[in-house]
Structures are given as structure tokens and as C-alpha cells.
Amino acid sequence: MRIDLHSHSTASDGTDPPAEVVRRAREAGLDVLALTDHDTLAGLAAARRALPPGLALVTGMELSARLDGRSVHLLGYGLDGAEGSPLAAAAAGIVEARRGRARRMVDRLRELGVDITWPQVEALAAGGVVGRPHVARAMVAAGAIDRPEQAFTPEWIGAGGRAYVSRYALDPVQAIGLIADAGGAAVLAHPGALSRGWKIPDAAIARLAGAGVAGLEVWHPDHDEAERSRLGALAASLDLVPTGGSDDHGSLTGHRLGAQTCPPESYERLMARCGRRPGPGRAGPWT
């Protein structure tokens, strides 16, 4: 069984609509996919409608949090009871704050001579959650940079950059509780990814384990083999479920669904922590 527990669609900052994401997932040979858009469940209904035979869809979200002044992300899984929950309300507040942040970054970029507009960024988001990748794509269209990844530097909108604006995010302990209250299980996303700006210290991971986080994302494209080995050992020592996924964002990440996967035994442990177990002949809880 091939399981990818981290993916994004146009409901947030991916480039492909949810229906295309699930189609590509099955073409990539996946049996289980979690759609984990940033701070929203909005893409799941379209993904359900387009779900191809043989693919199970796990309800998920990548929730924004802040730890010691730095950005951390929590992947929530099994969120079948999230509609109308405090988690949904908190996520809606984050989404609105993201819009304000992106607008301020556009204003700063214009002051730096980059000819982009807020309507351009909104159009690229196409009704989804606005994020820095949409601003980066607008910068490419304006000719300020050649590739979106070039925007994420101190020169532009990288952390601490000339046009960077920090964003509102939840306390991670609060986020873990909101996910649990919605019937889900929380996993700390890409904790060792230096490309995200910092590694989450082991002591902080231990504190979050004590607060109820269920798992640790070990298999991720931004973790090399040494980091995966280290995180796997840490997860075992803290009784956390080691998980993994491609963190696919469509063309922004080279259409890499299935590039990193989660072992079936980890998947079953994670689903059990959502208060569910796969039934006979079923891949697990899905919508």
C-alpha cells in the first residue's frame, strides 16, 4: 500500500485543483492520499466528488502555528467532524489574516519597484487561501524574478526579507487541542527542514508530544537520510507515529505526489489515534 499524507491543491497554495490532485495521485500509484491544504478543508468536497476507484482520501489540513516566535505547521488528520467546529472557526481567522498579510507584502514589493497588484495575486489564488507562493508567482509574471523559489530570500519575501510580513498563527498547544476536539490527530510537519528557515528543537518536540501531538513527519523531501534517521529515532523515543508525504504543491514542486510515502503500519497507528481503525477490506477512514 502506497500512502502520501501531505499534499496541496488550489484550495490553498497548490497549482492543481483538488480533482486533478486526486487523479494524479492515483496515476502515481497511490492507494491513500491526505489532502492537507493550509488552514482550510475547502478542497475536500471537490476531491471527494472526483475520487478515482482504488484511492482513499483522508480528511486533512495543515494548520499554521507559532512556537517561540517561529512558524511551525501541524498536520491534522481524520477531521471528519471539523465542519462548524472551533477548529474551523480558528482556521477561518487564519485565512483572513493571510489575506491581510499578502496585501501588505504586495504593498512593500511595489515600494521596492515590483510591478504587481493585489488583484493579480487574488486571481492567482483563484478563491483559495492566499499564501506567499501566489505573491511569488505574481513576481515571476512581472519579470522581477525568474522562478517562484527566488522570492523566498532576504531580498524579497523570505523570512526577515525586505518585503516580508509576519502572520498571525495559533499557539501550537491550542492547535493540537482544536484538532483533537474535531476528532483528529495532530502531526508536526517537516520539523527538520532547514529550507523552512529552522529546525524545531528536540526539546520543543518533546513538549508538544506531552501536549498531545500524535506524530512526527519523518519522510519529507526536505529531510535527507540522516535527518530521517534522527527524526525516526526521536519519534520512537517519544512514542510518536512517524509519518510522511510528498508535500506536493503541483508545478511549484515538480508534481511529486508519491515521492515520499508513509509506511502502512504508521498509517494504521495514526488512524487509531483518531479514534478509528480500518475495517475489513478498507484502507482506512476517508471521505
Protein Blocks (a to p, Z undefined) as FASTA:
>chain_A
ZZdfbdcdfklmcfbdfklmmmmmmmnopabdcdddehiaklmmmmmmmocghiacdddd
dddddeehiacddddehilklgopaklmmmmmmmmmmmmmmmmmmmmmmmnopacdfklm
mmmnnopacdfklmmmmmmmnopambfklmmcfklmgghiakbccdddddfklmmmmmmm
nopacddehkllmknopacdfklmmmmmmnopabdcfbdfklcfklmmmmmmmmmmnopa
cdddekighjmnopaghkaccdfklmmmmmmmnopacdehiabdcZZ
